[in-house]
Amino acid sequence: MATLTDDQRSFIRDNAYAAVVTTLRKDGSPHATVVWIDEENGDVVFNTARGRAKDVHLKNDPRVSAMVVDPKDQYKWVSVSGRGEMSEDGADASIDHLAKKYLDADSYPFRTAEEVRVIVRIKPEKVDSSGFDG
């Protein structure tokens, strides 16, 4: 098991930088998408909805990676790989928290009535980075 340093955790948690999350399709090919991301207690967290590609892929194969790059410095980045644990518990509050972080909105404005939100929590198994001391 790998761990994020305090600086890496802060980099993810304190900045509204988009991340690229990669999941694996059933045929094993990668599927990359841009997501809002956060850090909680050493885990990397993002949010999706039931039935979307990330949800479908992670049900089939929980391996996932997330990469965050500083948009002002392409040589400062963090990449985390691990297994995604999905939960609906707290997912609505989580997407609202991300909407505050990324849009300064009190709630997620793009939610549909039929949508079921899901938190994906990546437990780091491998951490790579550039631009951090140590």
C-alpha atoms as an extended CHARMM CRD file, in Angstrom:
* protein
*
       134  EXT
         1         1  MET       CA              0.0000000000        0.0000000000        0.0000000000  PROA      1               0.0000000000
         2         2  ALA       CA              1.2940000000        3.4630000000       -0.8740000000  PROA      2               0.0000000000
         3         3  THR       CA              0.5620000000        6.7520000000        0.8230000000  PROA      3               0.0000000000
         4         4  LEU       CA              0.3310000000       10.3270000000       -0.3520000000  PROA      4               0.0000000000
         5         5  THR       CA              2.6680000000       12.8120000000        1.2980000000  PROA      5               0.0000000000
         6         6  ASP       CA              1.1390000000       15.7800000000        3.1130000000  PROA      6               0.0000000000
         7         7  ASP       CA              2.1270000000       18.0400000000        0.1920000000  PROA      7               0.0000000000
         8         8  GLN       CA              0.5070000000       15.6890000000       -2.3440000000  PROA      8               0.0000000000
         9         9  ARG       CA             -2.6490000000       15.4510000000       -0.2400000000  PROA      9               0.0000000000
        10        10  SER       CA             -2.8420000000       19.2360000000        0.0100000000  PROA      10              0.0000000000
        11        11  PHE       CA             -2.1910000000       19.6150000000       -3.7320000000  PROA      11              0.0000000000
        12        12  ILE       CA             -5.2460000000       17.4760000000       -4.5130000000  PROA      12              0.0000000000
        13        13  ARG       CA             -7.4700000000       18.7360000000       -1.6900000000  PROA      13              0.0000000000
        14        14  ASP       CA             -6.7550000000       22.4690000000       -1.8340000000  PROA      14              0.0000000000
        15        15  ASN       CA             -6.7980000000       23.0910000000       -5.5990000000  PROA      15              0.0000000000
        16        16  ALA       CA             -9.6920000000       22.9630000000       -8.0380000000  PROA      16              0.0000000000
        17        17  TYR       CA             -7.5840000000       21.2270000000      -10.6660000000  PROA      17              0.0000000000
        18        18  ALA       CA             -9.3090000000       18.7780000000      -12.9670000000  PROA      18              0.0000000000
        19        19  ALA       CA             -8.1020000000       15.1880000000      -12.8610000000  PROA      19              0.0000000000
        20        20  VAL       CA             -8.0020000000       12.5080000000      -15.5000000000  PROA      20              0.0000000000
        21        21  VAL       CA             -9.3740000000        9.2080000000      -14.2230000000  PROA      21              0.0000000000
        22        22  THR       CA             -8.7040000000        6.0140000000      -16.1340000000  PROA      22              0.0000000000
        23        23  THR       CA            -10.8210000000        2.8900000000      -15.7310000000  PROA      23              0.0000000000
        24        24  LEU       CA            -10.7230000000       -0.3440000000      -17.7150000000  PROA      24              0.0000000000
        25        25  ARG       CA            -13.3850000000       -1.4300000000      -20.1750000000  PROA      25              0.0000000000
        26        26  LYS       CA            -14.5100000000       -5.0590000000      -20.2360000000  PROA      26              0.0000000000
        27        27  ASP       CA            -12.0490000000       -5.7580000000      -23.0760000000  PROA      27              0.0000000000
        28        28  GLY       CA             -9.2070000000       -4.3390000000      -20.9480000000  PROA      28              0.0000000000
        29        29  SER       CA             -8.7610000000       -1.1510000000      -22.9560000000  PROA      29              0.0000000000
        30        30  PRO       CA             -8.3870000000        2.0900000000      -20.9850000000  PROA      30              0.0000000000
        31        31  HSD       CA            -11.1590000000        4.6730000000      -20.6950000000  PROA      31              0.0000000000
        32        32  ALA       CA            -10.0110000000        8.1350000000      -19.5540000000  PROA      32              0.0000000000
        33        33  THR       CA            -12.3000000000       10.9600000000      -18.4480000000  PROA      33              0.0000000000
        34        34  VAL       CA            -11.9280000000       14.3350000000      -16.7760000000  PROA      34              0.0000000000
        35        35  VAL       CA            -13.3860000000       14.5540000000      -13.2560000000  PROA      35              0.0000000000
        36        36  TRP       CA            -13.5140000000       16.7680000000      -10.1990000000  PROA      36              0.0000000000
        37        37  ILE       CA            -11.3650000000       15.2580000000       -7.4950000000  PROA      37              0.0000000000
        38        38  ASP       CA            -10.6500000000       15.5410000000       -3.7910000000  PROA      38              0.0000000000
        39        39  GLU       CA             -8.5750000000       13.9440000000       -1.0480000000  PROA      39              0.0000000000
        40        40  GLU       CA             -9.9790000000       12.4960000000        2.1680000000  PROA      40              0.0000000000
        41        41  ASN       CA             -7.8460000000       10.8470000000        4.8310000000  PROA      41              0.0000000000
        42        42  GLY       CA             -5.2080000000        9.7870000000        2.3120000000  PROA      42              0.0000000000
        43        43  ASP       CA             -7.6880000000        8.4950000000       -0.2610000000  PROA      43              0.0000000000
        44        44  VAL       CA             -8.3780000000       10.1150000000       -3.6290000000  PROA      44              0.0000000000
        45        45  VAL       CA            -12.1020000000       10.6910000000       -4.1150000000  PROA      45              0.0000000000
        46        46  PHE       CA            -14.2770000000       11.4880000000       -7.1130000000  PROA      46              0.0000000000
        47        47  ASN       CA            -17.9790000000       11.2470000000       -7.8420000000  PROA      47              0.0000000000
        48        48  THR       CA            -19.9990000000        9.7220000000      -10.6630000000  PROA      48              0.0000000000
        49        49  ALA       CA            -23.5290000000        8.4620000000      -11.2630000000  PROA      49              0.0000000000
        50        50  ARG       CA            -24.8930000000        4.9280000000      -11.5350000000  PROA      50              0.0000000000
        51        51  GLY       CA            -24.9250000000        3.6770000000      -15.1120000000  PROA      51              0.0000000000
        52        52  ARG       CA            -22.1170000000        5.9110000000      -16.3550000000  PROA      52              0.0000000000
        53        53  ALA       CA            -19.0100000000        4.3760000000      -17.8930000000  PROA      53              0.0000000000
        54        54  LYS       CA            -16.8820000000        4.7600000000      -14.7420000000  PROA      54              0.0000000000
        55        55  ASP       CA            -19.5320000000        3.0210000000      -12.6400000000  PROA      55              0.0000000000
        56        56  VAL       CA            -19.9360000000        0.1810000000      -15.1410000000  PROA      56              0.0000000000
        57        57  HSD       CA            -16.1840000000       -0.2930000000      -15.5970000000  PROA      57              0.0000000000
        58        58  LEU       CA            -15.3950000000       -0.2290000000      -11.8740000000  PROA      58              0.0000000000
        59        59  LYS       CA            -18.0870000000       -2.8240000000      -11.1230000000  PROA      59              0.0000000000
        60        60  ASN       CA            -16.3390000000       -5.1160000000      -13.6050000000  PROA      60              0.0000000000
        61        61  ASP       CA            -12.7400000000       -4.2630000000      -12.6480000000  PROA      61              0.0000000000
        62        62  PRO       CA            -12.0010000000       -1.9680000000       -9.6750000000  PROA      62              0.0000000000
        63        63  ARG       CA             -8.5320000000       -0.9420000000      -10.8830000000  PROA      63              0.0000000000
        64        64  VAL       CA             -8.3900000000        2.8080000000      -11.4670000000  PROA      64              0.0000000000
        65        65  SER       CA             -5.8950000000        5.6290000000      -11.7360000000  PROA      65              0.0000000000
        66        66  ALA       CA             -6.2020000000        9.3740000000      -11.2900000000  PROA      66              0.0000000000
        67        67  MET       CA             -3.7630000000       12.0450000000      -12.3870000000  PROA      67              0.0000000000
        68        68  VAL       CA             -3.8420000000       15.7200000000      -11.3980000000  PROA      68              0.0000000000
        69        69  VAL       CA             -1.6030000000       18.2600000000      -13.1660000000  PROA      69              0.0000000000
        70        70  ASP       CA             -1.0440000000       21.8440000000      -12.0490000000  PROA      70              0.0000000000
        71        71  PRO       CA             -2.3620000000       23.8740000000      -15.0040000000  PROA      71              0.0000000000
        72        72  LYS       CA              0.3130000000       26.5250000000      -14.3880000000  PROA      72              0.0000000000
        73        73  ASP       CA              3.1950000000       24.0240000000      -14.1820000000  PROA      73              0.0000000000
        74        74  GLN       CA              2.9910000000       20.8840000000      -16.3050000000  PROA      74              0.0000000000
        75        75  TYR       CA              5.9160000000       19.4150000000      -14.3530000000  PROA      75              0.0000000000
        76        76  LYS       CA              3.9760000000       19.4140000000      -11.0730000000  PROA      76              0.0000000000
        77        77  TRP       CA              1.6000000000       16.4730000000      -10.9080000000  PROA      77              0.0000000000
        78        78  VAL       CA              0.4020000000       13.5290000000       -8.8280000000  PROA      78              0.0000000000
        79        79  SER       CA             -0.7380000000       10.1680000000      -10.1470000000  PROA      79              0.0000000000
        80        80  VAL       CA             -2.4710000000        7.6210000000       -7.9200000000  PROA      80              0.0000000000
        81        81  SER       CA             -3.3270000000        4.0460000000       -8.8780000000  PROA      81              0.0000000000
        82        82  GLY       CA             -5.3290000000        1.5990000000       -6.8290000000  PROA      82              0.0000000000
        83        83  ARG       CA             -8.7070000000       -0.0200000000       -6.4920000000  PROA      83              0.0000000000
        84        84  GLY       CA            -11.8630000000        2.0300000000       -6.5270000000  PROA      84              0.0000000000
        85        85  GLU       CA            -14.3600000000        1.4200000000       -3.7400000000  PROA      85              0.0000000000
        86        86  MET       CA            -17.8410000000        2.6830000000       -4.6450000000  PROA      86              0.0000000000
        87        87  SER       CA            -20.5830000000        3.7860000000       -2.2820000000  PROA      87              0.0000000000
        88        88  GLU       CA            -23.8510000000        5.6790000000       -2.5450000000  PROA      88              0.0000000000
        89        89  ASP       CA            -23.6010000000        6.6470000000        1.1570000000  PROA      89              0.0000000000
        90        90  GLY       CA            -22.7600000000       10.3360000000        1.3640000000  PROA      90              0.0000000000
        91        91  ALA       CA            -22.4910000000       10.6710000000       -2.4190000000  PROA      91              0.0000000000
        92        92  ASP       CA            -24.9890000000       13.5400000000       -2.6870000000  PROA      92              0.0000000000
        93        93  ALA       CA            -23.1180000000       15.5430000000       -0.0530000000  PROA      93              0.0000000000
        94        94  SER       CA            -19.8470000000       14.6810000000       -1.7920000000  PROA      94              0.0000000000
        95        95  ILE       CA            -20.9390000000       16.0190000000       -5.1910000000  PROA      95              0.0000000000
        96        96  ASP       CA            -22.2390000000       19.1770000000       -3.4940000000  PROA      96              0.0000000000
        97        97  HSD       CA            -18.8480000000       19.5860000000       -1.7810000000  PROA      97              0.0000000000
        98        98  LEU       CA            -17.1020000000       19.2010000000       -5.1510000000  PROA      98              0.0000000000
        99        99  ALA       CA            -19.4960000000       21.7310000000       -6.7240000000  PROA      99              0.0000000000
       100       100  LYS       CA            -18.4740000000       24.2040000000       -4.0140000000  PROA      100             0.0000000000
       101       101  LYS       CA            -14.7960000000       23.5100000000       -4.6510000000  PROA      101             0.0000000000
       102       102  TYR       CA            -14.9690000000       23.7140000000       -8.4590000000  PROA      102             0.0000000000
       103       103  LEU       CA            -17.8960000000       26.0720000000       -9.1400000000  PROA      103             0.0000000000
       104       104  ASP       CA            -18.3530000000       27.9290000000       -5.8510000000  PROA      104             0.0000000000
       105       105  ALA       CA            -21.9410000000       26.6430000000       -5.9670000000  PROA      105             0.0000000000
       106       106  ASP       CA            -23.7510000000       25.4550000000       -2.8390000000  PROA      106             0.0000000000
       107       107  SER       CA            -25.1040000000       22.4020000000       -4.6470000000  PROA      107             0.0000000000
       108       108  TYR       CA            -24.3540000000       20.4340000000       -7.7950000000  PROA      108             0.0000000000
       109       109  PRO       CA            -26.3690000000       22.2340000000      -10.5150000000  PROA      109             0.0000000000
       110       110  PHE       CA            -26.3510000000       19.4560000000      -13.1290000000  PROA      110             0.0000000000
       111       111  ARG       CA            -28.1330000000       16.7520000000      -11.1080000000  PROA      111             0.0000000000
       112       112  THR       CA            -31.1240000000       15.0600000000      -12.6910000000  PROA      112             0.0000000000
       113       113  ALA       CA            -34.0750000000       13.6820000000      -10.7370000000  PROA      113             0.0000000000
       114       114  GLU       CA            -33.3840000000       10.0510000000      -11.6970000000  PROA      114             0.0000000000
       115       115  GLU       CA            -29.6240000000       10.2230000000      -11.0660000000  PROA      115             0.0000000000
       116       116  VAL       CA            -28.0760000000        8.1440000000       -8.2730000000  PROA      116             0.0000000000
       117       117  ARG       CA            -24.7000000000        9.5580000000       -7.2360000000  PROA      117             0.0000000000
       118       118  VAL       CA            -21.7350000000        7.3800000000       -6.2410000000  PROA      118             0.0000000000
       119       119  ILE       CA            -18.5250000000        8.2050000000       -4.3980000000  PROA      119             0.0000000000
       120       120  VAL       CA            -15.4490000000        6.4500000000       -5.7570000000  PROA      120             0.0000000000
       121       121  ARG       CA            -12.6500000000        6.1940000000       -3.2270000000  PROA      121             0.0000000000
       122       122  ILE       CA             -9.2150000000        5.2110000000       -4.5290000000  PROA      122             0.0000000000
       123       123  LYS       CA             -7.0640000000        3.5210000000       -1.9090000000  PROA      123             0.0000000000
       124       124  PRO       CA             -3.5240000000        4.3030000000       -3.1570000000  PROA      124             0.0000000000
       125       125  GLU       CA             -1.4720000000        1.2730000000       -4.1570000000  PROA      125             0.0000000000
       126       126  LYS       CA              1.0200000000        3.2900000000       -6.2210000000  PROA      126             0.0000000000
       127       127  VAL       CA              1.7790000000        7.0170000000       -6.0990000000  PROA      127             0.0000000000
       128       128  ASP       CA              3.9430000000        8.8130000000       -8.6430000000  PROA      128             0.0000000000
       129       129  SER       CA              4.5900000000       12.5360000000       -8.7470000000  PROA      129             0.0000000000
       130       130  SER       CA              6.7820000000       15.3240000000       -9.9970000000  PROA      130             0.0000000000
       131       131  GLY       CA              7.4860000000       18.7610000000       -8.5830000000  PROA      131             0.0000000000
       132       132  PHE       CA              7.3080000000       17.8330000000       -4.8890000000  PROA      132             0.0000000000
       133       133  ASP       CA             10.2100000000       17.7560000000       -2.4500000000  PROA      133             0.0000000000
       134       134  GLY       CA             11.2980000000       14.3850000000       -1.1870000000  PROA      134             0.0000000000
